[in-house]
Amino acid sequence: MGKNPDCRIKKLLTYRWVVWGILILTYITVHFHRLAMGVVRDELVWEFNVSATTFANIGSTYFYVYMLMQIPAGLLADSLGPRKTVAVGTVVSGVGSIIFGLAPGIFWVFAGRVLVGFGVSVVFISILKIQSQWFKESEFGTLSGITSFMGNMGGICAQTPLALFVGVFTWRFTFTAIGVYSLAAAALCYTFVRNRPEEMGLPSVKELEEGRNEHLQAIKPDLWKGLLTVLRNRGTWVVFMMFAGFNGAYITMTSVWGVSYLVDVYGMSRIAAANHVTAIVAGTAVGSVLIGKLSDSLRKRRLPMLIFGTANVACWLLITVVWHGKPPVTYLPVLFFLLGLSAVPHILAWAYSKELNPVEIAGIATSVVNVGGFFGGAFVPPVIGMIIDRYTLLLPAAELYHRAFLCCLASTLLGLFFAFLVKETGCRNIYVEPGTKQQEYSL
């Protein structure tokens, strides 16, 4: 405590980027695994002789496990702490990726995918928890956008770079190598990440902002009571459904069916198709930063959600209604970039959930809302797989995907409907105890 206060503050403002940066190294693999299946579809279908529905289920297994793990992930982030939670989770995902890459049969493909989903499921919630401890509340929306941007770099690696890498080194070597990378990232995380500045003898961000000793850091929340508080909050479920709607359509195009759609409808090579899907992911990376910065600058959450959500619905209307499943190929790069750019209302869902619930259970609050996104990602692609299996011999490719992608349009309309129900927080925590006049969301 005798250290120069200015030195301690300087170290806090510097070391928080070390903590965040190392966690980003693990988060890149989250998006890579999330979006990689579409590129290796042909290899998996050929080697294991699986149907479109089974392939979609291989992709969705990640999302089922990820979804089921979100609430436990929040509990772990708030109790065990992000450092140990991410380190252990990343080891598990690394082992899962290696099993996937070495799989001798379809059982091991699913087993590896389950372990990957289980392991990576804890990373993002832990990053949000770290942000709440190491960064200012006014920086949360912008930083969430930057975090998503960096994660989407992993998603971009899962498109054209993955297609090229698989062509040279095979899909098995590629996923095994990603597993080894994950093990190395886990070691860095355990060595250098700290849950809170106070663990290094540094002032808390709350103390720095308000010039007082933060009593919230000393609070050990009752986690099960906190979970019940979050689940009883109507606002949690509004943003849950908004996230589910937009993410279901996004995951369908980027993770599972986008490459197949472009190959089947336009006759593109796999690498050319991956390039087009990369435009969606790149748009999402840019949109994530834009919506976070816009929200923090305006001090509003709902308006940016509605602007970007409406644009996303418009993109799906163009694909499914105006162009009946086959937009002009010259328009695709711009259309796909805009599709990704607008598919980002969920960036504010995380900030919103934190601002609507007690600050000491930020991990639990964001984890419950995050379930929504992966509920959409787990539900929509298999429905599309069933449509494709049923009609693939009866309809031409463009009509087949037009019919399937109507599910994506419906999903985004659902997301936009719930975005209209979101109430403004003003970019600040507005939680009050149930029973008071200010409490607007209690069930």
C-alpha positions in Angstrom: 0.0 0.0 0.0 3.0 2.3 0.3 3.5 2.4 -3.4 3.1 5.6 -5.3 -0.6 5.9 -6.1 0.2 7.3 -9.6 2.3 4.2 -10.3 -0.5 1.9 -9.1 -3.0 3.6 -11.4 -0.6 3.5 -14.3 -0.1 -0.2 -13.8 -3.8 -0.8 -13.6 -4.5 1.1 -16.8 -1.7 -0.8 -18.6 -2.0 -4.3 -17.2 -5.8 -4.5 -17.8 -4.9 -4.7 -21.5 -2.5 -7.6 -20.9 -5.4 -9.5 -19.1 -7.9 -8.6 -21.8 -5.4 -9.4 -24.6 -4.6 -12.9 -23.3 -8.3 -13.7 -23.0 -8.8 -12.6 -26.6 -6.2 -15.2 -27.6 -8.6 -17.8 -26.2 -11.7 -16.1 -27.6 -10.5 -16.3 -31.2 -10.8 -20.1 -31.0 -14.5 -19.7 -29.8 -15.5 -18.0 -33.1 -13.2 -20.3 -35.1 -15.0 -23.4 -33.9 -18.4 -21.7 -34.2 -18.0 -21.0 -37.9 -15.7 -23.7 -39.1 -18.2 -26.5 -39.9 -19.5 -24.9 -43.1 -16.1 -25.0 -44.7 -15.3 -28.7 -44.0 -18.8 -30.0 -44.8 -17.7 -31.9 -47.9 -14.9 -33.6 -46.1 -17.1 -34.7 -43.2 -20.0 -35.8 -45.5 -17.6 -37.8 -47.7 -15.5 -39.4 -45.0 -18.3 -40.3 -42.6 -21.2 -40.6 -45.1 -23.7 -38.4 -43.3 -26.9 -36.7 -44.3 -27.6 -33.0 -44.4 -29.5 -33.3 -41.1 -26.7 -35.2 -39.4 -24.2 -32.6 -40.7 -26.3 -29.8 -39.3 -26.5 -31.6 -36.0 -22.7 -31.9 -35.9 -22.6 -28.1 -36.3 -25.4 -27.5 -33.8 -23.9 -29.8 -31.1 -21.5 -27.0 -30.3 -24.4 -24.6 -29.8 -26.5 -27.1 -27.7 -23.6 -27.6 -25.3 -22.7 -23.9 -25.4 -26.3 -22.9 -24.6 -26.6 -25.4 -21.7 -23.3 -24.2 -20.2 -24.1 -20.5 -20.2 -25.7 -20.3 -16.7 -23.0 -22.6 -15.2 -20.4 -20.4 -16.9 -21.9 -17.3 -15.2 -21.9 -19.1 -11.9 -18.2 -20.1 -12.4 -17.2 -16.6 -13.5 -18.8 -15.1 -10.4 -17.4 -17.8 -7.9 -14.3 -19.5 -9.2 -13.3 -16.4 -11.2 -12.5 -15.9 -14.9 -8.8 -16.9 -14.6 -9.3 -20.5 -13.6 -12.6 -20.8 -15.5 -11.1 -19.9 -18.8 -7.8 -21.8 -18.3 -9.7 -25.1 -17.5 -12.3 -24.5 -20.2 -9.6 -23.8 -22.9 -7.8 -27.0 -22.0 -11.0 -28.9 -22.4 -11.7 -27.3 -25.8 -8.2 -28.0 -26.9 -8.5 -31.7 -26.1 -11.9 -31.7 -27.9 -10.4 -30.2 -31.0 -7.7 -32.8 -31.1 -10.2 -35.6 -30.6 -12.3 -34.1 -33.5 -9.2 -33.9 -35.7 -8.2 -37.5 -35.0 -11.8 -39.0 -35.0 -11.9 -42.5 -36.4 -15.7 -42.5 -36.6 -18.8 -40.3 -36.3 -19.2 -40.9 -32.6 -15.8 -39.3 -32.0 -16.7 -36.4 -34.3 -19.6 -35.7 -32.0 -17.6 -36.3 -28.8 -14.9 -33.9 -29.9 -17.5 -31.3 -30.8 -19.2 -31.7 -27.4 -15.9 -31.1 -25.6 -15.1 -28.1 -27.8 -18.5 -26.6 -27.1 -18.2 -27.3 -23.4 -14.7 -25.8 -23.1 -15.2 -22.6 -25.1 -18.6 -21.9 -23.5 -17.0 -20.3 -20.5 -14.7 -17.9 -22.3 -16.9 -15.0 -23.4 -18.9 -14.7 -20.1 -15.5 -14.6 -18.3 -14.3 -11.8 -20.6 -17.4 -9.8 -19.8 -16.8 -10.4 -16.1 -13.2 -9.2 -16.5 -14.4 -6.1 -18.3 -16.7 -5.3 -15.4 -13.8 -5.5 -13.0 -10.9 -4.0 -15.0 -12.7 -1.3 -17.1 -15.1 1.6 -16.5 -18.9 1.1 -16.9 -18.9 3.8 -19.6 -16.4 1.7 -21.6 -18.5 -1.5 -21.5 -20.4 -1.2 -24.8 -17.4 0.0 -26.8 -15.2 -2.7 -25.3 -17.8 -5.4 -25.9 -17.8 -4.3 -29.6 -14.0 -4.5 -29.8 -14.1 -7.9 -28.1 -16.6 -9.2 -30.6 -14.5 -7.7 -33.4 -11.4 -9.6 -32.3 -13.5 -12.8 -31.9 -14.8 -12.4 -35.4 -11.2 -12.4 -36.6 -11.3 -16.0 -35.5 -14.5 -16.4 -37.5 -12.7 -15.0 -40.6 -9.9 -17.5 -40.1 -12.6 -20.2 -40.2 -13.6 -19.2 -43.8 -11.1 -18.7 -46.6 -7.9 -19.2 -44.6 -9.4 -22.5 -43.2 -10.4 -23.6 -46.7 -6.9 -23.0 -48.0 -5.3 -24.6 -44.9 -7.5 -27.7 -45.3 -6.6 -27.9 -48.9 -2.9 -28.0 -48.1 -2.8 -29.8 -44.7 -6.2 -31.6 -44.5 -9.0 -30.9 -42.0 -7.6 -33.4 -39.5 -4.2 -31.7 -39.1 -5.9 -28.3 -39.0 -8.2 -29.1 -36.1 -5.4 -30.9 -34.2 -3.2 -27.8 -34.6 -6.0 -25.6 -33.2 -6.2 -27.9 -30.2 -2.5 -27.5 -29.5 -2.9 -23.7 -29.9 -5.7 -23.8 -27.3 -3.5 -25.6 -24.8 -0.8 -23.0 -25.1 -3.4 -20.2 -24.7 -4.7 -21.8 -21.5 -1.2 -21.8 -20.0 -0.8 -18.1 -20.8 -4.2 -17.4 -19.2 -3.5 -19.2 -16.0 0.0 -17.6 -15.7 -0.9 -13.9 -16.4 -4.6 -13.3 -16.0 -6.0 -12.0 -12.7 -9.7 -11.7 -11.8 -9.5 -8.3 -10.2 -7.0 -5.4 -9.9 -7.0 -5.9 -6.2 -5.3 -9.3 -6.5 -2.2 -7.4 -7.7 -2.5 -4.8 -5.0 -4.0 -2.3 -7.4 -7.0 0.0 -6.9 -10.3 -1.1 -8.3 -11.8 0.8 -11.2 -14.8 1.8 -9.0 -12.4 3.3 -6.5 -10.5 5.1 -9.4 -13.8 6.5 -10.8 -15.5 7.5 -7.6 -12.6 8.2 -5.3 -13.8 5.8 -2.6 -13.2 2.3 -1.4 -15.5 0.0 -3.3 -17.7 -2.1 -1.0 -19.1 -4.1 -3.9 -15.9 -6.0 -4.3 -16.1 -7.3 -0.8 -19.6 -8.7 -1.4 -19.8 -12.4 -1.9 -23.1 -12.7 -3.7 -25.5 -15.6 -3.0 -25.2 -17.1 -6.5 -28.4 -19.1 -6.5 -30.3 -16.1 -5.2 -28.7 -14.0 -7.8 -29.7 -16.5 -10.5 -33.3 -16.3 -9.3 -33.1 -12.5 -9.4 -32.0 -12.6 -13.0 -34.6 -15.2 -14.1 -37.4 -13.2 -12.5 -36.4 -10.1 -14.4 -38.7 -9.6 -17.4 -36.1 -7.5 -19.1 -33.7 -10.4 -19.1 -36.2 -12.4 -21.2 -36.9 -9.6 -23.6 -33.2 -9.3 -24.5 -32.9 -13.1 -24.4 -35.4 -13.5 -27.2 -34.0 -10.5 -29.2 -30.6 -12.2 -29.1 -32.1 -15.6 -30.1 -33.8 -14.2 -33.2 -30.9 -12.4 -34.7 -28.3 -14.9 -33.9 -30.3 -17.9 -35.2 -30.3 -16.4 -38.7 -26.6 -15.2 -38.5 -25.3 -18.6 -37.4 -27.3 -20.4 -40.1 -25.5 -18.4 -42.8 -22.0 -18.1 -41.4 -21.6 -21.4 -39.5 -23.5 -24.1 -41.3 -25.3 -23.4 -44.6 -23.7 -20.3 -46.1 -20.9 -22.1 -48.0 -23.2 -24.9 -49.2 -25.8 -22.3 -50.4 -23.3 -20.5 -52.5 -21.8 -23.7 -54.0 -25.2 -25.2 -54.7 -27.0 -22.1 -56.0 -24.2 -20.3 -57.8 -21.8 -23.1 -58.6 -19.0 -21.4 -56.8 -15.8 -23.2 -55.7 -15.6 -23.8 -52.0 -12.8 -21.1 -51.6 -14.9 -18.5 -53.5 -17.9 -19.4 -51.4 -15.8 -19.0 -48.2 -14.7 -15.6 -49.5 -18.3 -14.5 -49.6 -19.1 -15.8 -46.2 -16.0 -14.0 -45.0 -17.7 -10.7 -46.1 -20.5 -11.5 -43.6 -18.1 -12.1 -40.7 -16.0 -9.0 -41.6 -19.2 -7.0 -41.6 -20.1 -8.3 -38.2 -16.6 -7.4 -36.9 -17.0 -3.8 -38.1 -20.7 -3.6 -37.0 -19.7 -4.8 -33.5 -17.4 -1.9 -33.0 -19.8 0.6 -34.6 -22.9 -0.3 -32.5 -20.9 -0.4 -29.3 -19.3 3.0 -29.9 -22.5 4.5 -31.1 -24.4 3.3 -28.0 -21.8 4.5 -25.6 -21.6 7.9 -27.4 -25.3 8.4 -27.5 -25.8 7.0 -24.0 -28.6 4.8 -25.4 -29.0 1.1 -25.9 -32.5 0.7 -27.5 -32.1 3.0 -30.5 -28.9 1.4 -31.9 -30.6 -2.0 -31.5 -33.5 -0.9 -33.5 -31.4 0.7 -36.3 -29.2 -2.3 -36.8 -32.0 -4.8 -36.3 -34.2 -3.2 -38.9 -31.3 -3.2 -41.4 -30.8 -6.9 -40.8 -34.4 -7.7 -41.4 -34.2 -5.7 -44.6 -31.2 -7.7 -45.8 -33.1 -11.0 -45.3 -36.1 -9.5 -47.1 -33.9 -8.8 -50.1 -32.6 -12.3 -50.1 -35.8 -14.2 -49.6 -38.6 -12.0 -50.9 -37.2 -9.6 -53.4 -34.7 -12.0 -55.1 -36.4 -15.2 -54.2 -33.3 -16.9 -52.8 -30.9 -15.9 -55.6 -29.6 -12.3 -55.4 -27.6 -11.2 -58.4 -24.1 -12.5 -57.9 -22.5 -9.1 -58.4 -24.5 -7.8 -55.4 -23.5 -10.6 -53.1 -20.3 -9.1 -51.6 -22.0 -5.9 -50.6 -25.2 -7.6 -49.5 -23.3 -10.1 -47.4 -21.2 -7.4 -45.8 -24.3 -5.5 -44.9 -26.0 -8.7 -43.6 -23.1 -9.1 -41.2 -22.8 -5.4 -40.4 -26.4 -5.3 -39.2 -26.4 -8.6 -37.3 -25.0 -7.1 -34.1 -27.9 -6.0 -31.8 -26.6 -8.8 -29.5 -23.5 -6.7 -28.7 -25.8 -4.4 -26.6 -27.6 -7.4 -25.1 -24.6 -8.1 -22.9 -24.4 -4.5 -21.7 -28.1 -4.3 -21.2 -28.3 -7.5 -19.1 -25.5 -6.1 -16.9 -27.3 -2.8 -16.4 -30.6 -4.3 -15.6 -29.4 -6.6 -12.8 -27.3 -6.3 -9.7 -23.7 -5.4 -10.6 -22.2 -8.1 -8.4 -23.8 -10.9 -10.4 -22.8 -9.5 -13.8 -21.5 -12.9 -14.9 -24.8 -14.6 -14.2 -26.9 -11.9 -15.9 -24.8 -11.9 -19.1 -24.7 -15.8 -19.1 -28.5 -16.1 -19.0 -28.9 -13.7 -21.9 -26.2 -15.4 -23.8 -28.2 -18.6 -23.7 -30.7 -16.9 -26.0 -28.1 -16.4 -28.8 -27.1 -20.0 -28.7 -30.7 -21.2 -28.4 -31.2 -19.5 -31.8 -28.0 -20.9 -33.2 -28.8 -24.4 -32.1 -32.5 -24.4 -33.3 -32.5 -22.7 -36.7 -29.8 -24.6 -38.7 -31.2 -28.1 -38.0 -34.7 -26.9 -39.1 -33.1 -25.8 -42.4 -31.3 -29.1 -42.6 -34.6 -31.0 -42.4 -36.1 -28.7 -45.1 -33.1 -29.4 -47.4 -33.3 -33.2 -46.8 -37.0 -33.2 -47.5 -37.0 -31.1 -50.7 -33.6 -31.5 -52.2 -34.8 -33.9 -54.9 -38.0 -32.0 -55.5 -36.9 -28.4 -55.9 -34.1 -26.5 -57.8 -31.4 -25.2 -55.6 -32.5 -21.6 -55.6 -36.0 -22.5 -54.6 -34.8 -25.0 -52.1 -32.7 -22.4 -50.2 -35.4 -19.7 -50.7 -37.8 -21.9 -48.8 -35.2 -22.8 -46.1 -34.1 -19.2 -45.6 -37.6 -18.0 -44.9 -36.8 -19.5 -41.5 -34.0 -17.0 -41.2 -36.3 -14.1 -42.1 -38.8 -15.3 -39.5 -36.0 -15.5 -36.9 -34.8 -11.9 -37.5 -38.4 -10.6 -37.4 -38.7 -12.3 -34.0 -35.5 -10.6 -32.9 -36.7 -7.2 -34.1 -40.1 -7.6 -32.4 -38.4 -8.1 -29.0 -35.9 -5.2 -29.8 -39.0 -2.9 -29.8 -39.9 -4.2 -26.3 -36.5 -3.3 -24.9 -36.6 -0.4 -22.5 -33.8 2.2 -22.3 -31.2 2.1 -19.5 -29.2 5.2 -20.5 -26.0 3.1 -20.4 -26.1 2.8 -16.6 -27.1 0.2 -14.0 -30.8 0.9 -13.2 -31.5 -2.2 -11.0 -33.6 -1.6 -8.0 -35.0 -4.1 -5.5 -38.4 -5.6 -6.5 -41.4 -4.0 -4.9 -40.1 -0.4 -5.3 -41.8 2.1 -7.7 -38.8 2.1 -10.0 -38.9 -1.6 -10.6 -40.4 -2.0 -14.0 -39.3 -5.5 -15.1 -40.1 -7.8 -12.2 -42.3 -10.8 -13.1 
